[in-house]
Structure formats: C-alpha cells, structure tokens
Amino acid sequence: MKRFMMKYLMLNCKEATLLMAKKEEGKLSLGGRLQLSMHTSMCSFCRKFEKQTRQIAKESPHVHAEDSLSAAAQEKFLRLIDEHSTN
C-alpha cells in the first residue's frame, strides 16, 4: 500500500507545477487536486509558487498571452513578485 501511495500520489515539483497550470485553466481532475494538495502540503517551494501564480492571475485577469504589458505594468508585477517572495 505504501509503495502504491508513493508511486501514484506523490509528485515531484515539475509534475506539481504542471498540475498548477491545469488548475488555473480549470482542467484539473479530482485525483490531480488530491495529488497537488498532498504535494503542496509538504513542499514549501511549490506552496510559494502556487501562491505567486494565484496572485498574478488575480492581478491580471485582463491580460492575454498575445498582449504586451506597458513598462509601468511590468514594474508593478515585478514589485508584487518581490513582495510576495519575501513573505
């Protein structure tokens, strides 16, 4: 049972960030949410990354991939990232 849990429930950080991207798109299954939750409960780096990506998504709902940011907006995002990375 322990081997099953380690193989199928535990993710590495690369897999966790992929699931975070799917979660942002609203395409994460229940199993994926469980795996991601388990991983982030143990990995402070991924917890911080997830928090930062949520903040970026919250601050930029109007920005699309093909759009470019003004210099002022870029500076604001960099400042927000710096503030949250020190917390």
N, C-alpha and C positions, 0 to 999 in steps of 0.2 A: 504494500500500500504506500509506504514511504517513497519507494522508487517511482511509483506512478505519479504521486503528487509532485515530486521533484522534476520529473520529465515533462508533465503536461500542464502543471500550474505555475511553475516558476519560469520567469522570463529573464533574459539578460537586458541590459539597458537599451541596446539597439532595438530589440523587439518591443520594449515598453514604449519607446518614443514613436514607433510606427503605430502602435495602438492609440497613443495620444492623438496622433494626426487623424486617425479614423474616428475617434471620439469627437473631435472638433467638427468633423463633417457630418456627424450624426449617424455613422455607419458601423458602430461598434456593437457586437453581439453581447448577450448576457455573459457568455463564457469569457469573452475578451474583457468585459468590465471587471469580472471577478479576478482574472489574471492581473490586470493592470492595478486594481486595488491592492492585491496582495503584494505586488512588486513595490508599489509606492509606499506601502506601509513600512517597508524595510529599507528602502533606498532614499536617502535624503537628497541625493543629487537629482534623481528623477522627480521627486516631490517638488523641488525648487523649479525644475524645468517646466513641469506641468503648471505650476502657479504662474510662472512668467508667460507661458503661452496663453493661458486664460486671460491674463491682464492685457496682453497685446490684442487678443481677439475682442476684448471688451472695449478697448480704446480705439479700435479701428474697424468698426462694422461697415463703414462706407468705403474702405479701401479695397480695391480689387487687384489681383495679381498683375494685370496689364497696366494699371495706373502707376504713376511715379509720384513720390512724395516730394513736397517742397522742402527746401533746406530747413525751414523752421520746424516742420513736422518731423523730419528726420532727427533733428536735435532733441525734440521733445521725447521721442521714443527712446533715444539713447539715454537720456536723463532718467526716464522711468525705469529702464532696464537696470541702470546703475543703482538706482534707489532700491529696487527690489532684490538685487543680487547681494546687497549688504545686509538685508534683513534676514 
